[in-house]
Amino acid sequence: MSRLTLRQLGYACVVLGLVAVSGVSMAQAESATSLREAREAAEARDQQRLMGFLDDQEALEAALEQARAEHENAQQQHEALQAQQAEQTDRASELSERQAEQGAALSGLLANLARHSSEVRNTLGEESLLTLEESSLPPRLDDVEVLERHQLENVVDRLATLTARTGRAERLSMPVADANGEVTERELMRLGDFAAFTEDELLERGENDGNLVVLPRTPDAIGGLLTDYYQGESSVFAIDPTQGSVLEALAQQPSLWERFQQGGYVGYVVVALGILGMIIGLGQYLYLVVVSLRVKRQRQSLDQLQDNNPLGRVLLRFEGMDKHQTPEALEARLDEAVLAELPRLERSQPMVKLLAAIAPLLGLLGTVTGMIVTFQAITVFGTGDPQLMAGGISQALVTTVLGLITAVPLLFVQTALAGRSRYLTHVIEGQASATLADHLESHTPVVN
């Protein structure tokens, strides 16, 4: 019984020592303000655990085995950390020796390579057409301490590849996003870092993922060159040295239909009136041309009068007159016949002249309404964004241009109509006067 008691006391002392160490460790982790309370609480828990171990022999032995296992585990971790420290020390010594062997020259080379590699990556990035392929850019060397041979070769090879691509025309197969956002594999051609295009569309790098996307609008001046150059039928191609600024400006240039739509409702009215005037004027001019041809044929055959031309109708009326009237009466009747033909020859001229005068006034109306829209935009949004004022300014300028473009051709048409009708009138009057003179001469008695 005494041996058991001594043995229990020994176990109790060991456990008490482990618990005391554990209590001290826990107490050191607490805040300085509550150190005393934590120590007293730990001592109370340790005393309670000790009484429990004294009462239970098996729990005491299990706690002792657990403490030995934790001690062995801590010892193994300590040895592993010492080994890792020794390995890192050896590695640091090796790197220091290799860096010392390289000397100042290779250290400077590494610094220059790291700087140039970073500059190339920052400059090209995902915006350049040279970096469409994966792993095109040189690697970053900012975190490299000792320059390796394969690193040097990698940087030089990639820089040489990028330099060669700047002066090369290549055919590639790359994913391309169209205007609807659908990505498909398409054949394309790349001209250095200046242009990438398919058979009929220009391409650019996307802003988000860097993939190729189709330009919203390919300028007409360049679209005609794409197909011939892509198929190898021509060696002429337009290059944008500004890396896309000129192409973007050309792509934003509106077409003739878009420019016409900028005029608004006033522009539609001006153009409609201009078309109406041109139809009326051209129709009348064609009529006068036909009449001129018929009058010309009638002058060549005055003995066969026809009623399909003004000259023939005037002469037919003269033949039907009473020739016994006085010369003044015959002349008046003949003038009446000529005047009866003038409305047909001069018709449509007042309408064309009126439309030519109205068109610039409607253009001025569009200018005023466009400026009203501009000032309304300034009142609401201020002058910070010029695009908000562009609509009103475009309407003001486009309607003025449409008014002038409409008026100028109508003035030419009106002048042509007036000249042609005046010529026919002079021909008819002259032939009628000649016929009257011949009749008077033939019926005048000869005085001996």
C-alpha positions in Angstrom: 0.0 0.0 0.0 2.9 2.3 0.8 4.5 1.5 -2.6 1.3 2.4 -4.4 1.1 5.6 -2.5 4.7 6.5 -3.3 4.2 5.6 -6.9 1.0 7.7 -7.0 2.8 10.6 -5.4 5.6 10.4 -8.1 3.1 10.4 -10.9 1.3 13.3 -9.2 4.5 15.3 -9.0 5.2 14.7 -12.6 1.8 15.7 -13.7 1.9 18.7 -11.3 5.1 19.8 -12.9 3.6 19.5 -16.5 0.5 21.2 -15.4 2.5 24.0 -13.7 4.5 24.5 -16.9 1.3 24.6 -18.9 -0.2 27.0 -16.4 2.8 29.3 -16.7 2.6 29.3 -20.5 -1.0 30.2 -20.4 -0.5 32.9 -17.9 2.2 34.5 -20.0 -0.1 34.7 -23.0 -2.7 36.8 -21.1 -2.7 40.5 -20.7 -0.6 42.2 -18.0 -3.7 43.7 -16.4 -5.3 40.3 -15.7 -2.1 38.4 -14.9 -2.9 37.7 -11.3 -6.5 36.5 -12.0 -5.3 34.2 -14.8 -2.5 32.7 -12.5 -5.0 32.1 -9.7 -7.5 30.5 -12.1 -4.8 28.3 -13.6 -3.6 27.1 -10.1 -7.2 26.3 -9.2 -7.7 24.3 -12.4 -4.3 22.5 -11.9 -5.3 21.7 -8.3 -8.6 20.3 -9.5 -6.9 18.2 -12.2 -4.3 16.9 -9.8 -7.0 15.7 -7.4 -8.7 14.0 -10.3 -5.4 12.3 -11.3 -4.7 11.1 -7.8 -8.1 9.5 -7.7 -7.8 7.9 -11.2 -4.6 5.9 -11.8 -5.4 5.2 -15.5 -6.1 8.8 -16.3 -2.8 9.7 -14.7 -0.9 7.3 -16.9 -2.7 8.4 -20.0 -1.9 12.1 -19.3 1.8 11.1 -18.8 1.9 9.2 -22.1 0.3 12.2 -23.9 2.8 14.6 -22.5 5.7 12.3 -23.6 4.2 12.1 -27.1 3.8 15.9 -27.4 7.4 16.3 -26.2 8.7 13.9 -28.8 6.6 15.7 -31.5 8.0 19.1 -30.4 11.5 17.6 -30.5 11.0 16.4 -34.1 9.7 19.8 -35.2 12.6 21.5 -33.7 15.0 19.2 -35.5 13.2 19.8 -38.8 13.3 23.5 -38.4 17.0 23.3 -37.6 17.6 21.3 -40.8 15.6 23.8 -42.8 17.5 26.7 -41.3 20.8 24.9 -42.2 19.6 24.3 -45.8 18.6 28.0 -46.2 21.9 29.1 -44.8 23.7 26.9 -47.2 21.5 28.2 -50.1 22.2 31.8 -49.1 25.9 31.1 -48.9 25.8 29.5 -52.4 23.9 32.5 -53.9 26.2 34.9 -52.3 29.2 33.1 -53.7 27.7 32.9 -57.2 26.7 36.6 -57.1 30.2 37.4 -56.0 31.6 35.4 -58.9 29.4 37.2 -61.4 30.8 40.5 -60.3 29.6 44.0 -61.1 29.3 43.5 -64.9 26.8 40.7 -64.7 24.9 42.5 -61.9 24.6 45.5 -64.2 23.5 43.3 -67.0 20.8 41.8 -64.8 19.6 45.3 -63.8 19.5 46.4 -67.5 17.6 43.3 -68.6 15.1 43.6 -65.8 14.5 47.3 -66.7 14.1 46.7 -70.4 11.9 43.7 -69.9 9.6 45.7 -67.6 9.5 48.6 -70.1 8.6 46.3 -73.0 5.9 44.6 -71.0 4.4 47.9 -69.8 4.6 49.5 -73.3 3.1 46.6 -75.3 1.0 44.8 -72.7 -2.4 43.7 -74.1 -2.7 46.6 -76.5 -0.1 45.7 -79.1 -0.8 43.5 -82.1 2.6 41.9 -81.6 1.5 40.1 -78.5 -1.4 38.2 -79.9 0.3 34.9 -79.3 0.8 33.5 -75.8 4.2 34.0 -74.0 5.2 36.7 -76.5 6.4 39.2 -73.9 9.8 38.7 -72.1 9.5 37.6 -68.5 9.9 39.9 -65.5 13.3 39.8 -63.8 12.7 42.1 -61.0 12.7 39.3 -58.4 15.7 37.5 -59.8 18.8 37.7 -57.6 21.2 35.7 -59.7 21.1 35.7 -63.5 20.8 32.3 -65.0 21.7 31.4 -68.6 18.3 30.2 -69.6 16.8 33.5 -68.3 19.1 35.5 -70.5 18.4 33.4 -73.5 14.7 33.6 -72.9 14.7 37.4 -72.7 16.9 37.8 -75.8 14.9 35.3 -77.9 11.5 37.0 -77.1 12.9 40.5 -77.8 14.3 39.3 -81.1 11.0 37.7 -82.0 9.1 40.9 -81.2 11.5 42.9 -83.3 11.2 40.6 -86.2 7.4 40.8 -86.1 7.4 44.6 -86.4 8.5 44.3 -90.1 6.7 41.1 -91.1 3.3 40.4 -92.7 1.9 37.2 -91.2 -1.2 35.1 -91.7 -2.7 33.8 -88.4 -5.7 31.9 -87.2 -7.0 33.7 -84.1 -10.4 34.0 -82.2 -12.1 37.2 -83.3 -15.2 38.8 -81.8 -17.7 40.3 -84.2 -20.1 43.2 -83.7 -22.5 41.0 -81.8 -19.9 39.7 -79.4 -19.7 36.2 -80.9 -16.2 34.8 -80.9 -15.1 32.6 -83.8 -11.8 31.3 -85.1 -11.0 33.3 -88.2 -8.1 33.7 -90.7 -6.5 37.1 -90.5 -3.4 39.0 -91.6 -1.1 41.0 -89.3 1.1 43.8 -90.6 3.6 44.3 -87.8 2.1 46.4 -85.1 0.2 48.6 -87.5 -2.8 46.7 -88.6 -4.7 43.4 -88.3 -7.5 42.6 -90.7 -9.6 39.9 -92.3 -10.6 39.8 -95.9 -13.0 42.7 -95.6 -12.8 44.0 -92.0 -10.3 45.8 -89.8 -9.5 44.4 -86.4 -8.3 45.9 -83.1 -7.4 44.7 -79.6 -10.3 44.6 -77.1 -10.2 46.8 -74.1 -11.2 44.1 -71.5 -9.6 40.8 -72.4 -7.2 41.9 -75.1 -8.8 39.6 -77.8 -9.3 40.8 -81.4 -12.6 42.5 -82.2 -14.0 43.8 -85.4 -14.0 47.6 -85.8 -17.6 48.9 -85.7 -17.0 50.5 -89.1 -14.2 50.0 -91.6 -13.5 53.3 -93.5 -14.5 53.2 -97.1 -11.1 54.5 -98.2 -9.4 51.4 -96.6 -12.1 48.8 -97.2 -11.4 48.7 -100.9 -7.7 47.9 -100.3 -8.3 45.0 -97.8 -9.6 42.4 -100.2 -6.9 43.0 -102.8 -4.1 43.0 -100.3 -5.4 40.0 -98.4 -5.7 37.9 -101.6 -2.3 38.9 -102.8 -3.6 40.9 -105.8 -2.1 44.2 -104.7 0.9 45.4 -102.6 -0.7 48.7 -101.7 -2.1 49.1 -98.2 -2.9 52.1 -96.0 -1.0 52.2 -92.7 -2.0 54.3 -89.7 1.3 55.6 -88.1 -0.7 56.9 -85.1 -1.6 53.4 -83.9 -5.3 53.8 -84.6 -6.1 57.4 -84.0 -6.6 58.2 -87.7 -8.6 55.0 -88.3 -10.8 55.9 -85.4 -11.4 59.4 -86.8 -12.2 58.0 -90.3 -14.5 55.3 -88.8 -16.5 58.0 -87.0 -16.9 60.1 -90.1 -20.6 59.9 -91.1 -21.7 58.6 -94.4 -23.9 60.7 -96.8 -27.1 59.1 -95.5 -26.0 59.7 -91.8 -25.1 63.3 -92.7 -28.5 63.7 -94.3 -30.2 62.4 -91.1 -28.4 64.9 -89.0 -30.5 67.7 -90.7 -33.7 66.5 -89.0 -37.2 67.2 -90.2 -36.2 70.5 -91.8 -33.5 68.8 -93.8 -36.1 66.2 -95.0 -38.4 69.0 -96.2 -35.6 70.9 -98.0 -34.5 67.8 -99.8 -38.0 66.8 -100.7 -38.7 70.2 -102.2 -35.4 70.1 -104.1 -36.3 66.7 -105.6 -39.7 68.0 -106.5 -38.2 71.0 -108.2 -35.7 69.0 -110.1 -38.4 66.6 -111.4 -40.5 69.5 -112.6 -37.6 71.3 -114.1 -36.1 68.3 -115.9 -39.5 67.3 -117.2 -40.1 70.7 -118.7 -36.6 70.8 -120.1 -37.1 67.5 -121.9 -40.4 68.9 -123.3 -38.6 72.0 -124.6 -35.9 69.8 -126.2 -38.6 67.8 -128.0 -40.3 71.0 -129.1 -37.0 72.4 -130.4 -36.5 69.3 -132.6 -40.0 69.5 -134.0 -39.7 73.3 -134.7 -36.4 72.7 -136.4 -38.0 70.1 -138.7 -40.9 72.4 -139.3 -38.6 75.2 -140.4 -37.1 72.9 -142.9 -40.5 72.0 -144.5 -42.7 75.1 -144.3 -44.9 73.9 -147.2 -46.1 71.0 -145.0 -47.4 72.5 -141.8 -48.1 70.3 -138.8 -49.8 71.0 -135.5 -47.4 69.0 -133.3 -45.2 72.1 -132.8 -45.8 75.7 -131.8 -44.4 77.1 -135.1 -46.7 74.9 -137.2 -49.8 75.8 -135.1 -49.0 79.6 -135.5 -48.6 79.3 -139.3 -51.7 77.2 -139.6 -53.7 79.9 -137.8 -52.2 82.5 -140.1 -53.3 80.6 -143.2 -56.8 80.4 -141.8 -57.0 84.2 -141.4 -58.8 86.5 -143.7 -56.1 87.9 -145.9 -58.1 90.9 -146.9 -57.6 92.6 -143.5 -55.2 95.4 -143.0 -51.6 94.7 -142.3 -52.0 95.9 -138.8 -54.9 93.6 -138.1 -53.0 90.6 -139.6 -50.0 91.4 -137.4 -52.1 91.6 -134.3 -53.8 88.3 -135.1 -50.4 86.8 -135.7 -49.0 88.1 -132.4 -52.1 86.7 -130.6 -51.3 83.2 -132.1 -47.7 83.5 -130.9 -48.7 84.6 -127.4 -51.0 81.6 -127.1 -48.1 79.3 -127.4 -46.0 81.0 -124.8 -47.7 79.5 -121.6 -46.7 76.0 -122.8 -43.1 77.1 -123.4 -42.7 78.9 -120.1 -44.7 76.7 -117.7 -43.0 75.3 -114.6 -40.4 78.1 -114.5 -42.2 80.1 -111.8 -42.4 76.9 -109.6 -38.8 76.1 -110.0 -37.8 79.7 -109.3 -40.0 79.7 -106.2 -38.4 76.4 -104.9 -34.9 77.8 -105.5 -35.8 80.8 -103.3 -37.5 78.8 -100.6 -34.7 76.3 -100.1 -32.1 78.7 -98.5 -34.8 80.1 -96.3 -35.6 76.6 -95.0 -31.9 76.0 -94.4 -31.8 79.2 -92.4 -34.8 77.9 -90.4 -32.9 74.7 -89.7 -30.0 76.7 -88.6 -32.1 78.6 -86.1 -33.7 75.5 -84.7 -30.4 73.7 -84.4 -28.9 76.6 -82.4 -32.0 76.5 -80.2 -31.4 72.8 -79.5 -27.7 73.6 -78.8 -28.5 76.3 -76.2 -31.0 74.1 -74.6 -28.3 71.4 -74.1 -26.0 74.0 -72.7 -28.7 75.2 -70.3 -29.4 71.7 -69.0 -25.9 70.0 -69.1 -23.5 72.9 -69.3 -20.5 73.1 -71.6 -18.5 70.3 -70.1 -19.4 67.7 -72.7 -19.1 68.9 -76.3 -20.9 65.8 -77.6 -24.2 66.9 -76.0 -24.0 70.1 -78.2 -22.9 68.3 -81.4 -26.5 67.3 -82.4 -27.8 70.8 -82.5 -24.7 72.2 -84.2 -24.9 69.4 -86.8 -28.5 70.2 -87.5 -27.7 73.9 -87.8 -24.9 73.3 -90.3 -26.4 70.5 -92.3 -29.7 72.2 -93.0 -27.8 75.3 -94.2 -25.8 73.1 -96.5 -28.8 71.2 -97.8 -30.6 74.5 -98.5 -27.7 75.8 -100.6 -27.2 72.5 -102.3 -30.9 72.4 -103.2 -31.1 76.1 -104.4 -28.0 76.1 -106.6 -29.1 73.3 -109.0 -32.6 74.7 -109.1 -31.2 78.0 -110.2 -29.3 76.3 -113.0 -32.4 74.5 -114.1 -34.5 77.6 -114.0 -31.9 79.5 -116.1 -31.7 76.6 -118.6 -35.5 76.6 -118.9 -35.7 80.3 -119.4 -33.0 80.3 -122.1 -34.5 77.4 -124.0 -38.1 78.9 -123.9 -36.7 82.3 -124.9 -34.9 80.8 -127.9 -38.1 79.0 -129.1 -40.1 82.2 -128.7 -37.6 84.2 -130.8 -37.7 81.5 -133.5 -41.5 81.4 -133.6 -41.8 85.2 -133.7 -39.1 85.5 -136.3 -40.7 82.9 -138.6 -44.1 84.4 -138.1 -42.9 87.9 -139.0 -41.1 86.5 -142.1 -44.3 84.8 -143.2 -46.4 88.0 -142.7 -43.8 90.0 -144.6 -43.8 87.5 -147.5 -47.6 87.7 -147.6 -47.7 91.5 -147.6 -45.0 91.7 -150.3 -46.9 89.2 -152.5 -50.2 91.1 -152.3 -48.8 94.7 -152.7 -49.5 96.1 -156.2 -46.4 97.0 -158.2 -46.2 100.8 -159.0 -45.0 101.5 -162.6 
